Amino acid sequence: MKPMDTKKILSKSVGVMQTAIGVTAILFAFLSFYDIFGIQKMLGVIPGSIGLYLWVFIIFGLLSTISGLFLFYEQ
């Protein structure tokens, strides 16, 4: 196995993991915003500040997803 093959495999695996983390963060943001499964009560989040958490998780999730996709499709 050549070093370049190892680099491509590692880059694709990290890209897939990072994309999965980003998508999970976005899903968690929407699940907590709409209080599905009682997540707000379970985490003890004040309902008035849930909008801030929503934006933080969406921004983190989008940046993570975009970065992961760039790693995955790197040439």
mmCIF file of the N, C-alpha and C atoms, coordinates in Angstrom:
data_MODEL
# 
_entry.id   MODEL 
# 
loop_
_atom_site.group_PDB 
_atom_site.id 
_atom_site.type_symbol 
_atom_site.label_atom_id 
_atom_site.label_alt_id 
_atom_site.label_comp_id 
_atom_site.label_asym_id 
_atom_site.label_entity_id 
_atom_site.label_seq_id 
_atom_site.pdbx_PDB_ins_code 
_atom_site.Cartn_x 
_atom_site.Cartn_y 
_atom_site.Cartn_z 
_atom_site.occupancy 
_atom_site.B_iso_or_equiv 
_atom_site.pdbx_formal_charge 
_atom_site.auth_seq_id 
_atom_site.auth_comp_id 
_atom_site.auth_asym_id 
_atom_site.auth_atom_id 
_atom_site.pdbx_PDB_model_num 
ATOM 1   N N  . MET A 1 1  ? 0.845   -1.182 0.000  1.00 0.00 ? 1  MET A N  1 
ATOM 2   C CA . MET A 1 1  ? 0.000   0.000  0.000  1.00 0.00 ? 1  MET A CA 1 
ATOM 3   C C  . MET A 1 1  ? 0.889   1.243  0.000  1.00 0.00 ? 1  MET A C  1 
ATOM 4   N N  . LYS A 1 2  ? 0.610   2.144  -0.896 1.00 0.00 ? 2  LYS A N  1 
ATOM 5   C CA . LYS A 1 2  ? 1.378   3.379  -1.017 1.00 0.00 ? 2  LYS A CA 1 
ATOM 6   C C  . LYS A 1 2  ? 0.954   4.364  0.079  1.00 0.00 ? 2  LYS A C  1 
ATOM 7   N N  . PRO A 1 3  ? 1.844   5.288  0.422  1.00 0.00 ? 3  PRO A N  1 
ATOM 8   C CA . PRO A 1 3  ? 1.471   6.311  1.414  1.00 0.00 ? 3  PRO A CA 1 
ATOM 9   C C  . PRO A 1 3  ? 0.292   7.174  0.964  1.00 0.00 ? 3  PRO A C  1 
ATOM 10  N N  . MET A 1 4  ? 0.161   7.407  -0.336 1.00 0.00 ? 4  MET A N  1 
ATOM 11  C CA . MET A 1 4  ? -0.956  8.220  -0.826 1.00 0.00 ? 4  MET A CA 1 
ATOM 12  C C  . MET A 1 4  ? -2.288  7.500  -0.647 1.00 0.00 ? 4  MET A C  1 
ATOM 13  N N  . ASP A 1 5  ? -2.268  6.167  -0.798 1.00 0.00 ? 5  ASP A N  1 
ATOM 14  C CA . ASP A 1 5  ? -3.492  5.403  -0.576 1.00 0.00 ? 5  ASP A CA 1 
ATOM 15  C C  . ASP A 1 5  ? -3.920  5.505  0.883  1.00 0.00 ? 5  ASP A C  1 
ATOM 16  N N  . THR A 1 6  ? -2.957  5.443  1.781  1.00 0.00 ? 6  THR A N  1 
ATOM 17  C CA . THR A 1 6  ? -3.262  5.559  3.210  1.00 0.00 ? 6  THR A CA 1 
ATOM 18  C C  . THR A 1 6  ? -3.832  6.938  3.519  1.00 0.00 ? 6  THR A C  1 
ATOM 19  N N  . LYS A 1 7  ? -3.251  7.952  2.897  1.00 0.00 ? 7  LYS A N  1 
ATOM 20  C CA . LYS A 1 7  ? -3.737  9.322  3.117  1.00 0.00 ? 7  LYS A CA 1 
ATOM 21  C C  . LYS A 1 7  ? -5.173  9.475  2.620  1.00 0.00 ? 7  LYS A C  1 
ATOM 22  N N  . LYS A 1 8  ? -5.477  8.906  1.461  1.00 0.00 ? 8  LYS A N  1 
ATOM 23  C CA . LYS A 1 8  ? -6.838  9.009  0.921  1.00 0.00 ? 8  LYS A CA 1 
ATOM 24  C C  . LYS A 1 8  ? -7.836  8.273  1.799  1.00 0.00 ? 8  LYS A C  1 
ATOM 25  N N  . ILE A 1 9  ? -7.463  7.079  2.259  1.00 0.00 ? 9  ILE A N  1 
ATOM 26  C CA . ILE A 1 9  ? -8.355  6.297  3.122  1.00 0.00 ? 9  ILE A CA 1 
ATOM 27  C C  . ILE A 1 9  ? -8.602  7.036  4.429  1.00 0.00 ? 9  ILE A C  1 
ATOM 28  N N  . LEU A 1 10 ? -7.537  7.574  5.026  1.00 0.00 ? 10 LEU A N  1 
ATOM 29  C CA . LEU A 1 10 ? -7.681  8.307  6.286  1.00 0.00 ? 10 LEU A CA 1 
ATOM 30  C C  . LEU A 1 10 ? -8.511  9.572  6.082  1.00 0.00 ? 10 LEU A C  1 
ATOM 31  N N  . SER A 1 11 ? -8.284  10.260 4.983  1.00 0.00 ? 11 SER A N  1 
ATOM 32  C CA . SER A 1 11 ? -9.033  11.487 4.694  1.00 0.00 ? 11 SER A CA 1 
ATOM 33  C C  . SER A 1 11 ? -10.517 11.189 4.510  1.00 0.00 ? 11 SER A C  1 
ATOM 34  N N  . LYS A 1 12 ? -10.834 10.143 3.782  1.00 0.00 ? 12 LYS A N  1 
ATOM 35  C CA . LYS A 1 12 ? -12.237 9.775  3.570  1.00 0.00 ? 12 LYS A CA 1 
ATOM 36  C C  . LYS A 1 12 ? -12.899 9.334  4.872  1.00 0.00 ? 12 LYS A C  1 
ATOM 37  N N  . SER A 1 13 ? -12.172 8.552  5.704  1.00 0.00 ? 13 SER A N  1 
ATOM 38  C CA . SER A 1 13 ? -12.779 8.110  6.970  1.00 0.00 ? 13 SER A CA 1 
ATOM 39  C C  . SER A 1 13 ? -13.037 9.278  7.908  1.00 0.00 ? 13 SER A C  1 
ATOM 40  N N  . VAL A 1 14 ? -12.075 10.189 8.018  1.00 0.00 ? 14 VAL A N  1 
ATOM 41  C CA . VAL A 1 14 ? -12.275 11.361 8.880  1.00 0.00 ? 14 VAL A CA 1 
ATOM 42  C C  . VAL A 1 14 ? -13.393 12.232 8.319  1.00 0.00 ? 14 VAL A C  1 
ATOM 43  N N  . GLY A 1 15 ? -13.469 12.355 7.012  1.00 0.00 ? 15 GLY A N  1 
ATOM 44  C CA . GLY A 1 15 ? -14.537 13.138 6.391  1.00 0.00 ? 15 GLY A CA 1 
ATOM 45  C C  . GLY A 1 15 ? -15.913 12.567 6.674  1.00 0.00 ? 15 GLY A C  1 
ATOM 46  N N  . VAL A 1 16 ? -16.036 11.246 6.589  1.00 0.00 ? 16 VAL A N  1 
ATOM 47  C CA . VAL A 1 16 ? -17.328 10.607 6.881  1.00 0.00 ? 16 VAL A CA 1 
ATOM 48  C C  . VAL A 1 16 ? -17.695 10.786 8.351  1.00 0.00 ? 16 VAL A C  1 
ATOM 49  N N  . MET A 1 17 ? -16.727 10.599 9.250  1.00 0.00 ? 17 MET A N  1 
ATOM 50  C CA . MET A 1 17 ? -17.017 10.769 10.685 1.00 0.00 ? 17 MET A CA 1 
ATOM 51  C C  . MET A 1 17 ? -17.401 12.209 11.000 1.00 0.00 ? 17 MET A C  1 
ATOM 52  N N  . GLN A 1 18 ? -16.694 13.158 10.415 1.00 0.00 ? 18 GLN A N  1 
ATOM 53  C CA . GLN A 1 18 ? -16.981 14.566 10.682 1.00 0.00 ? 18 GLN A CA 1 
ATOM 54  C C  . GLN A 1 18 ? -18.346 14.959 10.117 1.00 0.00 ? 18 GLN A C  1 
ATOM 55  N N  . THR A 1 19 ? -18.693 14.442 8.967  1.00 0.00 ? 19 THR A N  1 
ATOM 56  C CA . THR A 1 19 ? -20.011 14.710 8.394  1.00 0.00 ? 19 THR A CA 1 
ATOM 57  C C  . THR A 1 19 ? -21.098 14.112 9.273  1.00 0.00 ? 19 THR A C  1 
ATOM 58  N N  . ALA A 1 20 ? -20.871 12.915 9.774  1.00 0.00 ? 20 ALA A N  1 
ATOM 59  C CA . ALA A 1 20 ? -21.852 12.272 10.661 1.00 0.00 ? 20 ALA A CA 1 
ATOM 60  C C  . ALA A 1 20 ? -22.027 13.067 11.953 1.00 0.00 ? 20 ALA A C  1 
ATOM 61  N N  . ILE A 1 21 ? -20.947 13.582 12.493 1.00 0.00 ? 21 ILE A N  1 
ATOM 62  C CA . ILE A 1 21 ? -21.037 14.404 13.713 1.00 0.00 ? 21 ILE A CA 1 
ATOM 63  C C  . ILE A 1 21 ? -21.829 15.678 13.427 1.00 0.00 ? 21 ILE A C  1 
ATOM 64  N N  . GLY A 1 22 ? -21.587 16.304 12.286 1.00 0.00 ? 22 GLY A N  1 
ATOM 65  C CA . GLY A 1 22 ? -22.306 17.523 11.921 1.00 0.00 ? 22 GLY A CA 1 
ATOM 66  C C  . GLY A 1 22 ? -23.790 17.286 11.745 1.00 0.00 ? 22 GLY A C  1 
ATOM 67  N N  . VAL A 1 23 ? -24.147 16.211 11.057 1.00 0.00 ? 23 VAL A N  1 
ATOM 68  C CA . VAL A 1 23 ? -25.559 15.892 10.848 1.00 0.00 ? 23 VAL A CA 1 
ATOM 69  C C  . VAL A 1 23 ? -26.227 15.560 12.183 1.00 0.00 ? 23 VAL A C  1 
ATOM 70  N N  . THR A 1 24 ? -25.521 14.852 13.053 1.00 0.00 ? 24 THR A N  1 
ATOM 71  C CA . THR A 1 24 ? -26.059 14.530 14.376 1.00 0.00 ? 24 THR A CA 1 
ATOM 72  C C  . THR A 1 24 ? -26.294 15.798 15.198 1.00 0.00 ? 24 THR A C  1 
ATOM 73  N N  . ALA A 1 25 ? -25.379 16.752 15.114 1.00 0.00 ? 25 ALA A N  1 
ATOM 74  C CA . ALA A 1 25 ? -25.545 18.013 15.844 1.00 0.00 ? 25 ALA A CA 1 
ATOM 75  C C  . ALA A 1 25 ? -26.761 18.784 15.337 1.00 0.00 ? 25 ALA A C  1 
ATOM 76  N N  . ILE A 1 26 ? -26.960 18.793 14.028 1.00 0.00 ? 26 ILE A N  1 
ATOM 77  C CA . ILE A 1 26 ? -28.127 19.489 13.472 1.00 0.00 ? 26 ILE A CA 1 
ATOM 78  C C  . ILE A 1 26 ? -29.419 18.790 13.890 1.00 0.00 ? 26 ILE A C  1 
ATOM 79  N N  . LEU A 1 27 ? -29.439 17.467 13.836 1.00 0.00 ? 27 LEU A N  1 
ATOM 80  C CA . LEU A 1 27 ? -30.623 16.720 14.272 1.00 0.00 ? 27 LEU A CA 1 
ATOM 81  C C  . LEU A 1 27 ? -30.907 16.954 15.755 1.00 0.00 ? 27 LEU A C  1 
ATOM 82  N N  . PHE A 1 28 ? -29.843 16.963 16.576 1.00 0.00 ? 28 PHE A N  1 
ATOM 83  C CA . PHE A 1 28 ? -30.020 17.219 17.998 1.00 0.00 ? 28 PHE A CA 1 
ATOM 84  C C  . PHE A 1 28 ? -30.572 18.614 18.236 1.00 0.00 ? 28 PHE A C  1 
ATOM 85  N N  . ALA A 1 29 ? -30.137 19.587 17.441 1.00 0.00 ? 29 ALA A N  1 
ATOM 86  C CA . ALA A 1 29 ? -30.643 20.961 17.583 1.00 0.00 ? 29 ALA A CA 1 
ATOM 87  C C  . ALA A 1 29 ? -32.141 21.007 17.341 1.00 0.00 ? 29 ALA A C  1 
ATOM 88  N N  . PHE A 1 30 ? -32.604 20.362 16.285 1.00 0.00 ? 30 PHE A N  1 
ATOM 89  C CA . PHE A 1 30 ? -34.034 20.393 15.995 1.00 0.00 ? 30 PHE A CA 1 
ATOM 90  C C  . PHE A 1 30 ? -34.843 19.554 16.981 1.00 0.00 ? 30 PHE A C  1 
ATOM 91  N N  . LEU A 1 31 ? -34.290 18.427 17.408 1.00 0.00 ? 31 LEU A N  1 
ATOM 92  C CA . LEU A 1 31 ? -35.004 17.612 18.394 1.00 0.00 ? 31 LEU A CA 1 
ATOM 93  C C  . LEU A 1 31 ? -35.134 18.346 19.723 1.00 0.00 ? 31 LEU A C  1 
ATOM 94  N N  . SER A 1 32 ? -34.090 19.070 20.115 1.00 0.00 ? 32 SER A N  1 
ATOM 95  C CA . SER A 1 32 ? -34.172 19.813 21.371 1.00 0.00 ? 32 SER A CA 1 
ATOM 96  C C  . SER A 1 32 ? -35.049 21.058 21.237 1.00 0.00 ? 32 SER A C  1 
ATOM 97  N N  . PHE A 1 33 ? -35.055 21.688 20.061 1.00 0.00 ? 33 PHE A N  1 
ATOM 98  C CA . PHE A 1 33 ? -35.884 22.872 19.865 1.00 0.00 ? 33 PHE A CA 1 
ATOM 99  C C  . PHE A 1 33 ? -37.367 22.521 19.942 1.00 0.00 ? 33 PHE A C  1 
ATOM 100 N N  . TYR A 1 34 ? -37.760 21.435 19.295 1.00 0.00 ? 34 TYR A N  1 
ATOM 101 C CA . TYR A 1 34 ? -39.159 21.023 19.303 1.00 0.00 ? 34 TYR A CA 1 
ATOM 102 C C  . TYR A 1 34 ? -39.499 20.151 20.509 1.00 0.00 ? 34 TYR A C  1 
ATOM 103 N N  . ASP A 1 35 ? -38.537 19.958 21.390 1.00 0.00 ? 35 ASP A N  1 
ATOM 104 C CA . ASP A 1 35 ? -38.683 19.223 22.656 1.00 0.00 ? 35 ASP A CA 1 
ATOM 105 C C  . ASP A 1 35 ? -39.247 17.815 22.434 1.00 0.00 ? 35 ASP A C  1 
ATOM 106 N N  . ILE A 1 36 ? -38.737 17.163 21.422 1.00 0.00 ? 36 ILE A N  1 
ATOM 107 C CA . ILE A 1 36 ? -39.108 15.775 21.191 1.00 0.00 ? 36 ILE A CA 1 
ATOM 108 C C  . ILE A 1 36 ? -38.346 14.927 22.210 1.00 0.00 ? 36 ILE A C  1 
ATOM 109 N N  . PHE A 1 37 ? -39.022 13.958 22.769 1.00 0.00 ? 37 PHE A N  1 
ATOM 110 C CA . PHE A 1 37 ? -38.473 13.053 23.792 1.00 0.00 ? 37 PHE A CA 1 
ATOM 111 C C  . PHE A 1 37 ? -38.150 13.774 25.099 1.00 0.00 ? 37 PHE A C  1 
ATOM 112 N N  . GLY A 1 38 ? -38.626 14.989 25.306 1.00 0.00 ? 38 GLY A N  1 
ATOM 113 C CA . GLY A 1 38 ? -38.410 15.712 26.558 1.00 0.00 ? 38 GLY A CA 1 
ATOM 114 C C  . GLY A 1 38 ? -36.952 16.080 26.795 1.00 0.00 ? 38 GLY A C  1 
ATOM 115 N N  . ILE A 1 39 ? -36.247 16.414 25.736 1.00 0.00 ? 39 ILE A N  1 
ATOM 116 C CA . ILE A 1 39 ? -34.811 16.700 25.838 1.00 0.00 ? 39 ILE A CA 1 
ATOM 117 C C  . ILE A 1 39 ? -34.547 17.962 26.655 1.00 0.00 ? 39 ILE A C  1 
ATOM 118 N N  . GLN A 1 40 ? -35.383 18.985 26.503 1.00 0.00 ? 40 GLN A N  1 
ATOM 119 C CA . GLN A 1 40 ? -35.164 20.232 27.250 1.00 0.00 ? 40 GLN A CA 1 
ATOM 120 C C  . GLN A 1 40 ? -35.253 19.989 28.747 1.00 0.00 ? 40 GLN A C  1 
ATOM 121 N N  . LYS A 1 41 ? -36.236 19.223 29.156 1.00 0.00 ? 41 LYS A N  1 
ATOM 122 C CA . LYS A 1 41 ? -36.401 18.947 30.588 1.00 0.00 ? 41 LYS A CA 1 
ATOM 123 C C  . LYS A 1 41 ? -35.278 18.048 31.089 1.00 0.00 ? 41 LYS A C  1 
ATOM 124 N N  . MET A 1 42 ? -34.876 17.081 30.273 1.00 0.00 ? 42 MET A N  1 
ATOM 125 C CA . MET A 1 42 ? -33.830 16.158 30.672 1.00 0.00 ? 42 MET A CA 1 
ATOM 126 C C  . MET A 1 42 ? -32.490 16.885 30.864 1.00 0.00 ? 42 MET A C  1 
ATOM 127 N N  . LEU A 1 43 ? -32.198 17.861 30.008 1.00 0.00 ? 43 LEU A N  1 
ATOM 128 C CA . LEU A 1 43 ? -30.953 18.602 30.107 1.00 0.00 ? 43 LEU A CA 1 
ATOM 129 C C  . LEU A 1 43 ? -31.056 19.820 31.032 1.00 0.00 ? 43 LEU A C  1 
ATOM 130 N N  . GLY A 1 44 ? -32.256 20.159 31.448 1.00 0.00 ? 44 GLY A N  1 
ATOM 131 C CA . GLY A 1 44 ? -32.453 21.304 32.333 1.00 0.00 ? 44 GLY A CA 1 
ATOM 132 C C  . GLY A 1 44 ? -32.254 22.635 31.637 1.00 0.00 ? 44 GLY A C  1 
ATOM 133 N N  . VAL A 1 45 ? -32.627 22.714 30.384 1.00 0.00 ? 45 VAL A N  1 
ATOM 134 C CA . VAL A 1 45 ? -32.459 23.936 29.594 1.00 0.00 ? 45 VAL A CA 1 
ATOM 135 C C  . VAL A 1 45 ? -33.667 24.833 29.812 1.00 0.00 ? 45 VAL A C  1 
ATOM 136 N N  . ILE A 1 46 ? -33.407 26.116 30.003 1.00 0.00 ? 46 ILE A N  1 
ATOM 137 C CA . ILE A 1 46 ? -34.483 27.088 30.129 1.00 0.00 ? 46 ILE A CA 1 
ATOM 138 C C  . ILE A 1 46 ? -35.110 27.273 28.747 1.00 0.00 ? 46 ILE A C  1 
ATOM 139 N N  . PRO A 1 47 ? -36.437 27.141 28.634 1.00 0.00 ? 47 PRO A N  1 
ATOM 140 C CA . PRO A 1 47 ? -37.076 27.256 27.313 1.00 0.00 ? 47 PRO A CA 1 
ATOM 141 C C  . PRO A 1 47 ? -36.795 28.579 26.599 1.00 0.00 ? 47 PRO A C  1 
ATOM 142 N N  . GLY A 1 48 ? -36.531 29.643 27.330 1.00 0.00 ? 48 GLY A N  1 
ATOM 143 C CA . GLY A 1 48 ? -36.259 30.928 26.701 1.00 0.00 ? 48 GLY A CA 1 
ATOM 144 C C  . GLY A 1 48 ? -34.903 30.991 26.008 1.00 0.00 ? 48 GLY A C  1 
ATOM 145 N N  . SER A 1 49 ? -33.965 30.167 26.431 1.00 0.00 ? 49 SER A N  1 
ATOM 146 C CA . SER A 1 49 ? -32.626 30.212 25.836 1.00 0.00 ? 49 SER A CA 1 
ATOM 147 C C  . SER A 1 49 ? -32.387 29.106 24.814 1.00 0.00 ? 49 SER A C  1 
ATOM 148 N N  . ILE A 1 50 ? -33.432 28.383 24.459 1.00 0.00 ? 50 ILE A N  1 
ATOM 149 C CA . ILE A 1 50 ? -33.262 27.276 23.522 1.00 0.00 ? 50 ILE A CA 1 
ATOM 150 C C  . ILE A 1 50 ? -32.900 27.777 22.118 1.00 0.00 ? 50 ILE A C  1 
ATOM 151 N N  . GLY A 1 51 ? -33.302 29.008 21.781 1.00 0.00 ? 51 GLY A N  1 
ATOM 152 C CA . GLY A 1 51 ? -32.951 29.573 20.481 1.00 0.00 ? 51 GLY A CA 1 
ATOM 153 C C  . GLY A 1 51 ? -31.453 29.737 20.309 1.00 0.00 ? 51 GLY A C  1 
ATOM 154 N N  . LEU A 1 52 ? -30.768 30.148 21.382 1.00 0.00 ? 52 LEU A N  1 
ATOM 155 C CA . LEU A 1 52 ? -29.315 30.272 21.338 1.00 0.00 ? 52 LEU A CA 1 
ATOM 156 C C  . LEU A 1 52 ? -28.672 28.915 21.090 1.00 0.00 ? 52 LEU A C  1 
ATOM 157 N N  . TYR A 1 53 ? -29.129 27.894 21.800 1.00 0.00 ? 53 TYR A N  1 
ATOM 158 C CA . TYR A 1 53 ? -28.587 26.549 21.605 1.00 0.00 ? 53 TYR A CA 1 
ATOM 159 C C  . TYR A 1 53 ? -28.866 26.040 20.194 1.00 0.00 ? 53 TYR A C  1 
ATOM 160 N N  . LEU A 1 54 ? -30.036 26.383 19.675 1.00 0.00 ? 54 LEU A N  1 
ATOM 161 C CA . LEU A 1 54 ? -30.383 25.978 18.320 1.00 0.00 ? 54 LEU A CA 1 
ATOM 162 C C  . LEU A 1 54 ? -29.378 26.540 17.316 1.00 0.00 ? 54 LEU A C  1 
ATOM 163 N N  . TRP A 1 55 ? -29.089 27.843 17.405 1.00 0.00 ? 55 TRP A N  1 
ATOM 164 C CA . TRP A 1 55 ? -28.148 28.458 16.475 1.00 0.00 ? 55 TRP A CA 1 
ATOM 165 C C  . TRP A 1 55 ? -26.741 27.919 16.645 1.00 0.00 ? 55 TRP A C  1 
ATOM 166 N N  . VAL A 1 56 ? -26.320 27.704 17.883 1.00 0.00 ? 56 VAL A N  1 
ATOM 167 C CA . VAL A 1 56 ? -24.967 27.179 18.114 1.00 0.00 ? 56 VAL A CA 1 
ATOM 168 C C  . VAL A 1 56 ? -24.825 25.793 17.496 1.00 0.00 ? 56 VAL A C  1 
ATOM 169 N N  . PHE A 1 57 ? -25.795 24.919 17.725 1.00 0.00 ? 57 PHE A N  1 
ATOM 170 C CA . PHE A 1 57 ? -25.706 23.567 17.176 1.00 0.00 ? 57 PHE A CA 1 
ATOM 171 C C  . PHE A 1 57 ? -25.837 23.559 15.656 1.00 0.00 ? 57 PHE A C  1 
ATOM 172 N N  . ILE A 1 58 ? -26.667 24.425 15.106 1.00 0.00 ? 58 ILE A N  1 
ATOM 173 C CA . ILE A 1 58 ? -26.814 24.473 13.649 1.00 0.00 ? 58 ILE A CA 1 
ATOM 174 C C  . ILE A 1 58 ? -25.522 24.980 13.000 1.00 0.00 ? 58 ILE A C  1 
ATOM 175 N N  . ILE A 1 59 ? -24.929 26.028 13.548 1.00 0.00 ? 59 ILE A N  1 
ATOM 176 C CA . ILE A 1 59 ? -23.683 26.555 12.983 1.00 0.00 ? 59 ILE A CA 1 
ATOM 177 C C  . ILE A 1 59 ? -22.569 25.522 13.103 1.00 0.00 ? 59 ILE A C  1 
ATOM 178 N N  . PHE A 1 60 ? -22.431 24.902 14.284 1.00 0.00 ? 60 PHE A N  1 
ATOM 179 C CA . PHE A 1 60 ? -21.415 23.858 14.464 1.00 0.00 ? 60 PHE A CA 1 
ATOM 180 C C  . PHE A 1 60 ? -21.657 22.701 13.508 1.00 0.00 ? 60 PHE A C  1 
ATOM 181 N N  . GLY A 1 61 ? -22.913 22.289 13.386 1.00 0.00 ? 61 GLY A N  1 
ATOM 182 C CA . GLY A 1 61 ? -23.247 21.170 12.517 1.00 0.00 ? 61 GLY A CA 1 
ATOM 183 C C  . GLY A 1 61 ? -22.970 21.472 11.053 1.00 0.00 ? 61 GLY A C  1 
ATOM 184 N N  . LEU A 1 62 ? -23.321 22.667 10.594 1.00 0.00 ? 62 LEU A N  1 
ATOM 185 C CA . LEU A 1 62 ? -23.074 23.028 9.201  1.00 0.00 ? 62 LEU A CA 1 
ATOM 186 C C  . LEU A 1 62 ? -21.584 23.120 8.895  1.00 0.00 ? 62 LEU A C  1 
ATOM 187 N N  . LEU A 1 63 ? -20.832 23.757 9.778  1.00 0.00 ? 63 LEU A N  1 
ATOM 188 C CA . LEU A 1 63 ? -19.391 23.862 9.554  1.00 0.00 ? 63 LEU A CA 1 
ATOM 189 C C  . LEU A 1 63 ? -18.732 22.487 9.565  1.00 0.00 ? 63 LEU A C  1 
ATOM 190 N N  . SER A 1 64 ? -19.145 21.647 10.475 1.00 0.00 ? 64 SER A N  1 
ATOM 191 C CA . SER A 1 64 ? -18.592 20.302 10.556 1.00 0.00 ? 64 SER A CA 1 
ATOM 192 C C  . SER A 1 64 ? -18.957 19.476 9.329  1.00 0.00 ? 64 SER A C  1 
ATOM 193 N N  . THR A 1 65 ? -20.200 19.587 8.876  1.00 0.00 ? 65 THR A N  1 
ATOM 194 C CA . THR A 1 65 ? -20.642 18.844 7.696  1.00 0.00 ? 65 THR A CA 1 
ATOM 195 C C  . THR A 1 65 ? -19.905 19.310 6.447  1.00 0.00 ? 65 THR A C  1 
ATOM 196 N N  . ILE A 1 66 ? -19.779 20.609 6.259  1.00 0.00 ? 66 ILE A N  1 
ATOM 197 C CA . ILE A 1 66 ? -19.086 21.142 5.082  1.00 0.00 ? 66 ILE A CA 1 
ATOM 198 C C  . ILE A 1 66 ? -17.619 20.727 5.095  1.00 0.00 ? 66 ILE A C  1 
ATOM 199 N N  . SER A 1 67 ? -16.982 20.839 6.247  1.00 0.00 ? 67 SER A N  1 
ATOM 200 C CA . SER A 1 67 ? -15.575 20.450 6.354  1.00 0.00 ? 67 SER A CA 1 
ATOM 201 C C  . SER A 1 67 ? -15.397 18.954 6.081  1.00 0.00 ? 67 SER A C  1 
ATOM 202 N N  . GLY A 1 68 ? -16.306 18.136 6.600  1.00 0.00 ? 68 GLY A N  1 
ATOM 203 C CA . GLY A 1 68 ? -16.234 16.705 6.365  1.00 0.00 ? 68 GLY A CA 1 
ATOM 204 C C  . GLY A 1 68 ? -16.421 16.346 4.903  1.00 0.00 ? 68 GLY A C  1 
ATOM 205 N N  . LEU A 1 69 ? -17.328 17.049 4.231  1.00 0.00 ? 69 LEU A N  1 
ATOM 206 C CA . LEU A 1 69 ? -17.536 16.796 2.811  1.00 0.00 ? 69 LEU A CA 1 
ATOM 207 C C  . LEU A 1 69 ? -16.328 17.221 1.982  1.00 0.00 ? 69 LEU A C  1 
ATOM 208 N N  . PHE A 1 70 ? -15.694 18.337 2.372  1.00 0.00 ? 70 PHE A N  1 
ATOM 209 C CA . PHE A 1 70 ? -14.471 18.737 1.684  1.00 0.00 ? 70 PHE A CA 1 
ATOM 210 C C  . PHE A 1 70 ? -13.374 17.678 1.850  1.00 0.00 ? 70 PHE A C  1 
ATOM 211 N N  . LEU A 1 71 ? -13.255 17.131 3.048  1.00 0.00 ? 71 LEU A N  1 
ATOM 212 C CA . LEU A 1 71 ? -12.266 16.071 3.270  1.00 0.00 ? 71 LEU A CA 1 
ATOM 213 C C  . LEU A 1 71 ? -12.598 14.836 2.453  1.00 0.00 ? 71 LEU A C  1 
ATOM 214 N N  . PHE A 1 72 ? -13.861 14.480 2.397  1.00 0.00 ? 72 PHE A N  1 
ATOM 215 C CA . PHE A 1 72 ? -14.254 13.276 1.689  1.00 0.00 ? 72 PHE A CA 1 
ATOM 216 C C  . PHE A 1 72 ? -14.017 13.383 0.185  1.00 0.00 ? 72 PHE A C  1 
ATOM 217 N N  . TYR A 1 73 ? -14.327 14.544 -0.385 1.00 0.00 ? 73 TYR A N  1 
ATOM 218 C CA . TYR A 1 73 ? -14.194 14.721 -1.819 1.00 0.00 ? 73 TYR A CA 1 
ATOM 219 C C  . TYR A 1 73 ? -12.857 15.355 -2.226 1.00 0.00 ? 73 TYR A C  1 
ATOM 220 N N  . GLU A 1 74 ? -11.888 15.375 -1.306 1.00 0.00 ? 74 GLU A N  1 
ATOM 221 C CA . GLU A 1 74 ? -10.575 15.909 -1.612 1.00 0.00 ? 74 GLU A CA 1 
ATOM 222 C C  . GLU A 1 74 ? -9.921  15.080 -2.718 1.00 0.00 ? 74 GLU A C  1 
ATOM 223 N N  . GLN A 1 75 ? -9.232  15.741 -3.628 1.00 0.00 ? 75 GLN A N  1 
ATOM 224 C CA . GLN A 1 75 ? -8.631  14.992 -4.740 1.00 0.00 ? 75 GLN A CA 1 
ATOM 225 C C  . GLN A 1 75 ? -7.145  15.067 -4.739 1.00 0.00 ? 75 GLN A C  1 
# 
